[in-house]
Structures are given as structure tokens and as C-alpha cells.
Amino acid sequence: MGSQRKELIRFLQDEQFTGEVLRKKINERGTLKLSLREISRHLTSFAEKELLICLNPKAPYNRLYILTKKGKEIRKRFVAQ
């Protein structure tokens, strides 16, 4: 997993979230500067790997995501590092 994805997974929450909310949190902390396009690409990749579930996949904008059990386990490993 690349450095951007590792950092991104540390920011994922247990509650529902959108890519835009996640982007703002990451960019406010200053550890990374990611565009919404980059965030969306990573979130789609995480969903394909069953780390996330997209709650409204047909929505063209403001897709809602939530972590799966597998995603929570992986996040726990990266937060511990």
C-alpha cells in the first residue's frame, strides 16, 4: 500500500463520511494535500478491496462511505504504527 493510502486509511472514521469531508480533514492537518479526485480514486480502490462500503453508489456526487470490519482491522494496524 502506498504512502498516500496508508495516511488516508488512518483518517477513516467509524461513522459515515464523504470524500469531501475526508479531504478537508486531511488537508487541514497538513500531512498531505490531496485533491477530491485523488481521494475519490483511493476510496473507490478501498471499496473494491472491501475495506469500505459505498452506501449510495449510484450518486454522482457526495457518495457516502463506511468502514467494513476488514477496513477497521487494517486501520487499527496503521494507527498503531
C-alpha positions as a Python dict, from the first residue, in 0.01 Angstrom:
ca = {
    (1, 'M'): (0, 0, 0),
    (2, 'G'): (138, 340, -96),
    (3, 'S'): (216, 620, 146),
    (4, 'Q'): (-90, 827, 46),
    (5, 'R'): (-323, 533, 102),
    (6, 'K'): (-162, 447, 434),
    (7, 'E'): (-209, 804, 553),
    (8, 'L'): (-562, 817, 417),
    (9, 'I'): (-670, 500, 594),
    (10, 'R'): (-558, 650, 926),
    (11, 'F'): (-817, 928, 880),
    (12, 'L'): (-1112, 699, 811),
    (13, 'Q'): (-1383, 706, 1077),
    (14, 'D'): (-1638, 455, 1200),
    (15, 'E'): (-1924, 690, 1105),
    (16, 'Q'): (-2044, 763, 753),
    (17, 'F'): (-1829, 1010, 560),
    (18, 'T'): (-1792, 1164, 217),
    (19, 'G'): (-1476, 1218, 17),
    (20, 'E'): (-1510, 1595, 57),
    (21, 'V'): (-1525, 1577, 439),
    (22, 'L'): (-1226, 1344, 441),
    (23, 'R'): (-1032, 1575, 206),
    (24, 'K'): (-1091, 1874, 432),
    (25, 'K'): (-973, 1686, 742),
    (26, 'I'): (-658, 1563, 572),
    (27, 'N'): (-571, 1897, 418),
    (28, 'E'): (-632, 2083, 748),
    (29, 'R'): (-383, 1860, 928),
    (30, 'G'): (-122, 1940, 666),
    (31, 'T'): (23, 1589, 643),
    (32, 'L'): (-97, 1553, 282),
    (33, 'K'): (-254, 1779, 23),
    (34, 'L'): (-491, 1565, -180),
    (35, 'S'): (-747, 1672, -437),
    (36, 'L'): (-1102, 1540, -427),
    (37, 'R'): (-1023, 1339, -741),
    (38, 'E'): (-734, 1164, -564),
    (39, 'I'): (-945, 1097, -255),
    (40, 'S'): (-1228, 955, -467),
    (41, 'R'): (-989, 729, -655),
    (42, 'H'): (-847, 593, -328),
    (43, 'L'): (-1193, 544, -176),
    (44, 'T'): (-1308, 354, -485),
    (45, 'S'): (-1000, 133, -458),
    (46, 'F'): (-1070, 68, -88),
    (47, 'A'): (-1431, -24, -172),
    (48, 'E'): (-1311, -270, -438),
    (49, 'K'): (-1088, -431, -174),
    (50, 'E'): (-1387, -449, 62),
    (51, 'L'): (-1235, -210, 316),
    (52, 'L'): (-1527, 30, 268),
    (53, 'I'): (-1887, 13, 158),
    (54, 'C'): (-2034, 287, -58),
    (55, 'L'): (-2384, 346, 76),
    (56, 'N'): (-2510, 529, -234),
    (57, 'P'): (-2304, 400, -530),
    (58, 'K'): (-2534, 544, -797),
    (59, 'A'): (-2498, 900, -668),
    (60, 'P'): (-2279, 1107, -899),
    (61, 'Y'): (-2159, 1331, -613),
    (62, 'N'): (-2126, 1316, -235),
    (63, 'R'): (-2104, 941, -207),
    (64, 'L'): (-2128, 814, 148),
    (65, 'Y'): (-1882, 556, 271),
    (66, 'I'): (-1849, 349, 585),
    (67, 'L'): (-1570, 118, 700),
    (68, 'T'): (-1622, -258, 694),
    (69, 'K'): (-1494, -488, 967),
    (70, 'K'): (-1193, -567, 747),
    (71, 'G'): (-1129, -194, 697),
    (72, 'K'): (-1143, -129, 1072),
    (73, 'E'): (-887, -404, 1135),
    (74, 'I'): (-647, -263, 876),
    (75, 'R'): (-694, 93, 1008),
    (76, 'K'): (-615, -31, 1357),
    (77, 'R'): (-285, -176, 1231),
    (78, 'F'): (-184, 150, 1060),
    (79, 'V'): (-283, 370, 1354),
    (80, 'A'): (-70, 154, 1584),
    (81, 'Q'): (240, 212, 1368),
}
